């Protein structure tokens, strides 16, 4: 008896089961409806899903038609909910800065923040990242097993970004909770009770970092917050408190959540593909390309919103002004038209670096250099110190989030390198 073949309309994009393993759906969508209208549970506007590599790049290049100003989505239900609004009123307004600003405002923020993310600052971080990685490995290596997400993938980037922001590691649990709150709001799959908790966390974050900002004005230090407070560009006003808080919020999330997810995803790929792990472990010069292939296969920012500013056409589909577009980086990054046999993990793939994990165009991730460095150092230390890495349990799940993709846990076993 033949097995029923699922058709594109049989899938519900917002089903957590689909988000757990979306790749068969993406394949059908790229082939049959690369610009696909979805029923929208989150907005009254029309919503379209874009899955093909060339179309995602086209959208990212055209900032006049496809706006990044989707801040009303980020606001969650606060605008319609008095209880939520009362909580948010205790903090500062959410500002359109890096993620949700369009030109020409975006250029101002980019210029000011670039002053804090110089190559020299990132390069100076090498030894401290390596030390953090080794200390984390030390904590579990003698057990010959670990829960990799909580014991390595979470603490490494959280410690790195805390050190760079110049805030005490003792407060790391707070940063992780606040970061999770921002992610939950962005992912649009939470209850009213969770919305309230997230709102309280956002305000707590703002008051904490307001105090840090004010202390840096009085007593500058060698850290990112001081750089942001002092940042000046000719003809441009400096960042005000609400803008600083918005940027620090984005750095906190991008600086830990996405790197946690891609490091954990990279370890899963290694454990599932021992022949690829052997290629890297016996030739660490492949590490750089391995990192790009992990970013392609385990794209941590799976999707992002855009708002259509004027009537347009994309792949012969009419998009009216006011429509929402969900661009799927993780679908584009497996597009066989761009990446031959795109579902296959290949650490020797020649065009791995063409992935869209960091976006494209003016919104290309300003922390890409730091993310790559953290990944390269992390996996270098892991592969030098652990061998025969394998899955200890077969069941692993991803967080139910529309925009970000990350494992909830990953149990591994390994042997210690003598």
C-alpha positions as CSV (number, residue, x, y, z in Angstrom):
1,X,0.0,0.0,0.0
2,X,1.5,3.3,-1.0
3,X,2.2,5.9,1.7
4,X,0.2,9.1,1.3
5,X,2.4,11.9,-0.1
6,X,1.8,15.2,1.8
7,X,0.9,18.2,-0.3
8,X,1.9,21.7,0.4
9,X,-1.6,22.6,1.7
10,X,-1.4,19.8,4.2
11,X,1.2,21.7,6.2
12,X,0.5,24.3,8.9
13,X,3.6,26.6,9.1
14,X,2.7,27.6,12.7
15,X,2.5,24.0,13.9
16,X,5.3,23.4,16.5
17,X,5.7,19.9,14.9
18,X,6.5,21.5,11.6
19,X,8.9,24.0,13.1
20,X,10.7,21.1,14.7
21,X,11.5,19.6,11.3
22,X,10.5,22.0,8.5
23,X,12.7,20.9,5.7
24,X,10.3,18.7,3.7
25,X,7.8,21.6,3.8
26,X,10.6,24.1,2.7
27,X,11.4,21.8,-0.3
28,X,7.8,21.8,-1.5
29,X,7.4,25.5,-0.9
30,X,10.6,26.4,-2.8
31,X,9.4,24.2,-5.7
32,X,5.7,25.0,-5.8
33,X,5.1,28.3,-4.1
34,X,8.4,30.2,-3.2
35,X,6.2,33.2,-2.3
36,X,3.3,31.6,-0.4
37,X,0.4,33.2,1.4
38,X,-0.2,32.0,4.9
39,X,-3.2,32.2,7.2
40,X,-2.0,34.7,9.8
41,X,-2.7,34.1,13.5
42,X,-0.7,37.2,14.5
43,X,-1.9,40.1,12.3
44,X,-4.8,41.2,10.3
45,X,-2.5,42.0,7.4
46,X,-1.8,39.5,4.6
47,X,1.2,37.3,5.4
48,X,3.6,35.7,2.8
49,X,6.3,33.2,3.4
50,X,9.4,33.4,1.1
51,X,11.7,30.4,0.9
52,X,13.9,30.7,-2.2
53,X,17.5,32.0,-1.9
54,X,17.3,34.5,-4.8
55,X,14.0,35.9,-3.6
56,X,15.2,36.4,0.0
57,X,18.3,38.3,-1.3
58,X,16.0,40.4,-3.6
59,X,13.9,41.4,-0.5
60,X,17.0,42.2,1.6
61,X,18.4,44.4,-1.0
62,X,15.3,46.4,-1.6
63,X,14.8,48.4,1.6
64,X,12.5,51.0,-0.1
65,X,9.8,48.4,-0.8
66,X,10.5,45.9,2.0
67,X,10.8,47.8,5.3
68,X,12.4,46.5,8.5
69,X,10.1,48.6,10.7
70,X,8.1,45.7,12.1
71,X,8.3,47.1,15.7
72,X,4.5,46.8,16.2
73,X,5.1,43.0,16.0
74,X,7.9,43.2,18.5
75,X,5.6,45.1,20.9
76,X,3.5,42.0,21.3
77,X,0.0,42.7,22.6
78,X,1.0,45.7,24.7
79,X,-0.7,48.3,22.5
80,X,-4.1,46.6,23.0
81,X,-3.6,45.4,26.6
82,X,-3.8,47.9,29.4
83,X,-2.2,45.6,31.9
84,X,0.9,45.1,29.7
85,X,1.0,48.8,28.9
86,X,1.1,49.7,32.6
87,X,4.2,47.4,33.0
88,X,6.0,48.8,30.0
89,X,5.2,52.4,31.1
90,X,7.6,51.8,34.0
91,X,10.5,51.6,31.6
92,X,11.6,53.3,28.4
93,X,10.0,53.2,25.0
94,X,11.1,50.5,22.5
95,X,13.1,52.3,19.8
96,X,13.7,51.4,16.2
97,X,17.5,51.1,16.1
98,X,19.5,48.4,14.3
99,X,17.0,45.6,13.7
100,X,13.9,47.6,12.9
101,X,15.2,50.9,11.4
102,X,15.2,51.8,7.7
103,X,17.5,54.2,5.9
104,X,18.4,56.9,6.5
105,X,17.9,56.4,10.3
106,X,19.6,53.0,10.1
107,X,22.9,54.5,8.8
108,X,23.2,56.7,12.0
109,X,22.8,53.7,14.3
110,X,25.1,51.5,12.3
111,X,27.8,54.2,12.2
112,X,27.7,54.7,15.9
113,X,27.6,51.0,16.9
114,X,30.4,50.2,14.4
115,X,32.6,52.3,16.5
116,X,32.2,49.8,19.3
117,X,32.6,46.7,17.1
118,X,36.1,47.3,15.6
119,X,38.2,44.3,14.4
120,X,40.8,45.2,17.0
121,X,38.3,44.8,19.8
122,X,37.1,41.5,18.5
123,X,40.7,40.2,18.0
124,X,41.6,41.2,21.5
125,X,38.9,38.7,22.8
126,X,40.6,35.6,21.5
127,X,42.4,34.6,24.7
128,X,39.5,35.2,27.0
129,X,37.1,33.2,24.8
130,X,39.6,30.3,24.7
131,X,39.9,30.5,28.5
132,X,36.1,30.4,29.0
133,X,35.8,27.4,26.6
134,X,38.5,25.5,28.4
135,X,37.1,26.1,31.8
136,X,33.7,24.9,30.6
137,X,35.2,21.7,29.1
138,X,37.2,21.2,32.3
139,X,33.9,21.1,34.3
140,X,32.6,18.0,32.4
141,X,35.4,16.3,30.6
142,X,36.1,13.7,33.3
143,X,32.5,12.6,33.2
144,X,32.8,11.5,29.6
145,X,29.4,12.9,29.0
146,X,27.4,16.2,29.4
147,X,24.2,18.0,28.5
148,X,25.9,20.1,25.9
149,X,23.4,23.0,25.7
150,X,23.3,23.9,29.4
151,X,26.9,22.9,30.2
152,X,28.7,24.6,27.2
153,X,26.5,26.2,24.5
154,X,24.6,28.5,26.9
155,X,27.4,29.7,29.3
156,X,30.1,30.3,26.7
157,X,28.4,33.2,24.7
158,X,26.6,34.5,27.8
159,X,30.0,34.9,29.6
160,X,31.6,36.4,26.5
161,X,28.9,39.1,26.0
162,X,28.8,39.9,29.8
163,X,32.5,40.4,29.8
164,X,32.3,42.7,26.7
165,X,29.4,44.7,28.2
166,X,31.5,45.1,31.4
167,X,28.9,43.6,33.7
168,X,29.6,41.0,36.5
169,X,29.3,37.3,35.7
170,X,27.4,36.9,39.0
171,X,24.4,38.5,37.1
172,X,24.5,35.9,34.2
173,X,21.3,34.2,35.2
174,X,19.5,37.6,34.9
175,X,20.9,38.2,31.4
176,X,19.9,34.7,30.3
177,X,16.3,35.3,31.6
178,X,16.0,38.7,30.0
179,X,17.4,37.4,26.7
180,X,14.8,34.6,26.8
181,X,12.1,37.1,27.4
182,X,13.0,39.2,24.3
183,X,13.1,36.0,22.3
184,X,9.7,34.8,23.5
185,X,8.1,38.1,22.5
186,X,9.7,38.1,19.1
187,X,8.7,34.5,18.5
188,X,5.0,35.3,18.9
189,X,4.0,31.9,20.4
190,X,3.4,32.7,24.0
191,X,0.3,33.0,26.4
192,X,-1.0,36.1,28.1
193,X,0.6,35.1,31.4
194,X,4.0,34.6,29.6
195,X,3.5,38.1,27.9
196,X,3.2,39.6,31.4
197,X,6.3,37.9,32.7
198,X,8.2,39.0,29.6
199,X,7.1,42.6,30.1
200,X,8.4,42.6,33.7
201,X,11.7,41.1,32.5
202,X,12.1,43.8,29.8
203,X,11.5,46.6,32.3
204,X,13.9,44.9,34.8
205,X,16.6,44.7,32.1
206,X,16.1,48.4,31.2
207,X,16.5,49.6,34.8
208,X,19.6,47.4,35.3
209,X,21.4,48.7,32.2
210,X,20.2,52.3,32.8
211,X,22.3,52.2,36.0
212,X,25.3,50.7,34.1
213,X,25.0,53.4,31.4
214,X,25.0,56.2,33.9
215,X,27.9,54.7,35.8
216,X,29.9,54.6,32.5
217,X,29.2,58.3,31.9
218,X,30.8,59.1,35.2
219,X,33.5,56.4,35.1
220,X,34.4,55.1,31.6
221,X,35.8,51.5,31.3
222,X,37.2,49.4,28.5
223,X,33.9,47.8,27.5
224,X,31.2,47.9,24.9
225,X,28.8,50.0,26.9
226,X,31.4,52.7,27.4
227,X,32.2,52.6,23.7
228,X,28.5,53.1,22.9
229,X,28.0,55.9,25.4
230,X,31.1,57.7,24.1
231,X,30.4,56.9,20.4
232,X,30.3,60.0,18.2
233,X,30.1,60.4,14.4
234,X,30.5,63.8,12.7
235,X,27.1,65.3,12.0
236,X,25.2,62.7,14.0
237,X,23.8,63.1,17.5
238,X,25.0,60.5,20.1
239,X,22.7,57.7,21.3
240,X,20.1,58.6,23.9
241,X,19.1,56.4,26.8
242,X,16.2,54.6,25.0
243,X,18.4,54.0,22.0
244,X,21.2,52.7,24.1
245,X,18.9,50.3,25.9
246,X,17.5,49.1,22.5
247,X,21.0,48.4,21.1
248,X,22.2,46.7,24.3
249,X,19.1,44.6,24.3
250,X,19.8,43.5,20.7
251,X,23.5,42.8,21.5
252,X,22.5,40.8,24.5
253,X,20.1,38.6,22.5
254,X,22.3,38.3,19.3
255,X,25.4,37.9,21.5
256,X,24.2,34.9,23.3
257,X,21.0,33.3,22.1
258,X,21.9,32.9,18.4
259,X,25.5,31.7,19.2
260,X,24.2,29.2,21.8
261,X,21.9,27.8,19.2
262,X,24.4,27.5,16.4
263,X,27.1,26.0,18.7
264,X,24.6,23.4,19.9
265,X,23.4,22.8,16.3
266,X,27.0,22.3,15.2
267,X,27.6,19.7,17.9
268,X,24.5,17.8,16.8
269,X,25.7,17.8,13.2
270,X,29.1,16.5,14.2
271,X,27.6,13.7,16.3
272,X,25.3,12.8,13.4
273,X,28.1,12.9,10.8
274,X,31.2,11.2,12.3
275,X,32.9,11.1,8.9
276,X,32.6,14.8,8.7
277,X,33.8,15.2,12.3
278,X,36.9,13.1,11.4
279,X,37.7,15.4,8.5
280,X,37.8,18.5,10.7
281,X,39.4,16.7,13.7
282,X,42.4,15.5,11.6
283,X,42.7,18.8,9.8
284,X,41.9,21.9,11.9
285,X,42.5,24.1,8.9
286,X,39.0,23.0,7.8
287,X,37.5,24.7,10.9
288,X,36.8,28.0,9.2
289,X,34.8,26.3,6.5
290,X,33.2,24.0,8.9
291,X,31.8,27.0,10.8
292,X,30.3,28.4,7.6
293,X,28.7,25.1,6.8
294,X,27.2,24.9,10.4
295,X,25.8,28.4,10.0
296,X,24.3,27.4,6.7
297,X,22.8,24.1,8.0
298,X,21.7,25.3,11.5
299,X,20.8,28.9,10.7
300,X,20.0,30.2,14.2
301,X,17.9,33.2,13.0
302,X,15.6,31.0,10.9
303,X,13.4,33.9,9.7
304,X,12.8,37.6,9.9
305,X,9.9,40.0,9.2
306,X,9.6,42.6,6.5
307,X,6.7,45.0,5.8
308,X,5.7,45.8,2.2
309,X,5.7,49.6,1.8
310,X,4.2,49.8,-1.7
311,X,2.3,47.5,-4.1
312,X,4.8,45.2,-5.8
313,X,5.3,41.8,-7.4
314,X,7.7,39.1,-6.3
315,X,8.0,35.9,-8.4
316,X,4.8,36.8,-10.1
317,X,2.9,37.1,-6.8
318,X,1.1,40.4,-6.1
319,X,2.0,41.9,-2.7
320,X,-0.1,44.8,-1.6
321,X,1.2,47.6,0.6
322,X,0.9,46.8,4.3
323,X,1.4,43.0,3.8
324,X,3.9,41.2,6.0
325,X,6.6,39.0,4.6
326,X,8.4,36.3,6.5
327,X,11.8,35.6,4.9
328,X,13.1,32.1,5.8
329,X,16.9,32.1,6.0
330,X,17.0,28.5,6.9
331,X,15.0,27.5,3.8
332,X,17.1,29.7,1.5
333,X,20.3,28.3,3.0
334,X,19.3,24.8,1.8
335,X,18.1,25.9,-1.7
336,X,19.7,23.4,-4.2
337,X,19.7,26.2,-6.8
338,X,22.4,27.9,-4.7
339,X,23.9,24.9,-2.7
340,X,24.2,21.7,-4.5
341,X,22.7,18.8,-2.5
342,X,21.8,21.5,0.0
343,X,20.4,19.1,2.6
344,X,23.8,17.4,3.0
345,X,26.3,18.5,5.7
346,X,29.7,18.9,3.9
347,X,32.6,20.6,5.7
348,X,34.4,20.9,2.4
349,X,31.6,22.6,0.6
350,X,33.2,25.4,-1.6
351,X,30.4,28.0,-1.3
352,X,29.4,27.5,2.3
353,X,30.2,31.1,3.0
354,X,27.4,32.3,0.7
355,X,24.8,31.5,3.4
356,X,22.4,34.1,4.7
357,X,22.7,33.2,8.4
358,X,23.9,36.8,9.1
359,X,21.5,38.4,6.7
360,X,22.5,40.4,3.6
361,X,22.8,44.1,2.7
362,X,22.5,47.0,5.1
363,X,21.2,44.8,8.0
364,X,24.1,42.3,7.7
365,X,24.9,41.2,11.3
366,X,27.4,43.6,12.8
367,X,28.5,40.9,15.3
368,X,29.3,38.3,12.5
369,X,33.0,38.6,13.1
370,X,32.6,37.9,16.9
371,X,30.2,35.0,16.2
372,X,32.6,33.4,13.8
373,X,35.5,33.8,16.3
374,X,33.5,32.3,19.2
375,X,32.4,29.3,17.0
376,X,35.9,28.7,15.7
377,X,37.5,28.8,19.1
378,X,34.8,26.8,20.8
379,X,35.0,23.9,18.3
380,X,38.8,24.0,18.1
381,X,39.0,23.4,21.9
382,X,36.2,20.8,21.8
383,X,37.7,18.8,18.9
384,X,41.2,19.0,20.4
385,X,40.1,17.7,23.8
386,X,37.1,15.3,23.0
387,X,37.0,12.4,20.6
388,X,34.4,9.8,19.5
389,X,31.6,12.3,20.3
390,X,28.2,10.6,20.0
391,X,24.6,11.2,21.0
392,X,23.7,9.7,24.4
393,X,20.0,10.1,23.7
394,X,18.2,10.1,20.4
395,X,15.4,12.5,21.4
396,X,16.2,16.2,21.1
397,X,13.8,19.0,20.5
398,X,14.0,22.6,19.4
399,X,12.3,25.6,21.1
400,X,8.9,26.4,19.5
401,X,9.8,29.8,18.0
402,X,8.9,31.3,14.6
403,X,12.1,33.3,14.2
404,X,14.9,31.5,16.1
405,X,15.9,27.9,16.0
406,X,17.7,26.3,18.9
407,X,17.9,23.0,20.8
408,X,16.4,22.7,24.2
409,X,18.9,20.0,25.2
410,X,21.6,17.8,23.7
411,X,23.0,14.8,25.6
412,X,26.4,13.6,24.3
413,X,29.0,11.1,25.3
414,X,32.7,11.2,24.3
415,X,36.2,10.0,25.1
416,X,38.8,12.3,26.6
417,X,41.8,12.9,24.3
418,X,44.9,11.7,26.1
